[in-house]
Amino acid sequence: MTPARPNSSFAPGSVALVGAGPGDADLLTLRAIQRLQAAEVVLYDDLAGEDFMSFVAPEAELVAVGKRAGHPSPRQDEVSRLLVAYARSGKRVVRLKAGDPAVFARSDEELRAVRDAGIAVEIVPGITTATAAAAALGASLTKRGVARRVQLVTGHDVDGRLPDDLDIAALADPAATTCIYMGKATFPALVERLLAHGLAPSTPAAIVESLGSPETRVIQGTIVDIAAQLASDRPQGACMILYGMALAPR
Ligand SMILES: C[S@@+](CC[C@H](N)C(=O)[O-])C[C@H]1O[C@@H](n2cnc3c(N)ncnc32)[C@H](O)[C@@H]1O
């Protein structure tokens, strides 16, 4: 395998925010593998699958910083503090994040903390869940003349509720494909607002659950079907919810 970049760019005492993609180890980028191989410390999320650890040197330190069932996750400022502390001790530090580090991953806070400490940091992009979900559906998120815009949206606010300041007109745009992260609890409430704003109840929609794992499950229907499914029997795994006319079967 040809290295994507020389390892020398990952200097001792620096941090790499690495996107792990949706969970399948073979959807890691070459650069992500290279950073994992060179890492002396890896701070990782739950959603970044355990398979990735096979790329990490046996002597490297592994630090779980995700939300494990029944265990409180470290606060975001504690994660930032750890990144700075490990890098200051001269280690090559990988912060492994599910999907892409630039999408709903609180990377801005970690970047600020590390840069404020004068530590070099790079971002290694990963495949975000929205595009991995499109692949699982065998669908394109864009469609000429039908869906000219793709929007990535969070379905929950800091308190777990549907954000008050969502742009409902944009979310009800029939010419867009909408990909909702962290939205399984609030999607039924969102659909009520979309319907009130005029989005057709027949708009195609899908849930893709637990991508990159043997439990991957796809549920397809209309926005109304998907909202009813989530209201009555909410899946346990992480869910990407997508809707828009680009998802119509033909
Ligand atoms: C904190 S966000 C992280 C997003 C991530 N940075 C990305 O680019 O995909 C977590 C949300 O991403 C989605 N997600 C992450 N991993 C997933 C997976 N394996 N299967 C389905 N959805 C997933 C879910 O909507 C989940 O609530």
The ligand as a MOL file (V3000), in Angstrom:
LIG
                    3D

  0  0  0     0  0            999 V3000
M  V30 BEGIN CTAB
M  V30 COUNTS 27 29 0 0 0
M  V30 BEGIN ATOM
M  V30 1 C -21.9790 13.4840 17.0270 0
M  V30 2 S -22.5880 13.0770 15.4320 0 CHG=1
M  V30 3 C -21.1080 12.5980 14.6390 0
M  V30 4 C -21.1520 12.7680 13.1380 0
M  V30 5 C -19.8710 12.3460 12.4600 0
M  V30 6 N -18.8020 13.2840 12.7370 0
M  V30 7 C -20.0280 12.1810 10.9490 0
M  V30 8 O -19.3920 12.9010 10.1870 0
M  V30 9 O -20.8000 11.2980 10.5370 0 CHG=-1
M  V30 10 C -23.3690 11.5450 15.7850 0
M  V30 11 C -24.4800 11.2360 14.8140 0
M  V30 12 O -23.9400 10.8170 13.5670 0
M  V30 13 C -24.7420 9.7920 13.0240 0
M  V30 14 N -23.9400 8.5650 12.9980 0
M  V30 15 C -22.6650 8.4390 13.3940 0
M  V30 16 N -22.2310 7.1850 13.1860 0
M  V30 17 C -23.2740 6.5060 12.6580 0
M  V30 18 C -23.4460 5.1690 12.2210 0
M  V30 19 N -22.4610 4.2760 12.2960 0
M  V30 20 N -24.6390 4.8130 11.7050 0
M  V30 21 C -25.6560 5.7010 11.5980 0
M  V30 22 N -25.5420 6.9890 12.0010 0
M  V30 23 C -24.3700 7.3800 12.5250 0
M  V30 24 C -25.9580 9.6660 13.9320 0
M  V30 25 O -26.9540 10.5560 13.4710 0
M  V30 26 C -25.3820 10.1170 15.2480 0
M  V30 27 O -26.4060 10.5790 16.1190 0
M  V30 END ATOM
M  V30 BEGIN BOND
M  V30 1 1 1 2
M  V30 2 1 2 3
M  V30 3 1 2 10
M  V30 4 1 3 4
M  V30 5 1 4 5
M  V30 6 1 5 6
M  V30 7 1 5 7
M  V30 8 2 7 8
M  V30 9 1 7 9
M  V30 10 1 10 11
M  V30 11 1 11 12
M  V30 12 1 11 26
M  V30 13 1 12 13
M  V30 14 1 13 14
M  V30 15 1 13 24
M  V30 16 1 14 15
M  V30 17 1 14 23
M  V30 18 2 15 16
M  V30 19 1 16 17
M  V30 20 1 17 18
M  V30 21 2 17 23
M  V30 22 1 18 19
M  V30 23 2 18 20
M  V30 24 1 20 21
M  V30 25 2 21 22
M  V30 26 1 22 23
M  V30 27 1 24 25
M  V30 28 1 24 26
M  V30 29 1 26 27
M  V30 END BOND
M  V30 END CTAB
M  END
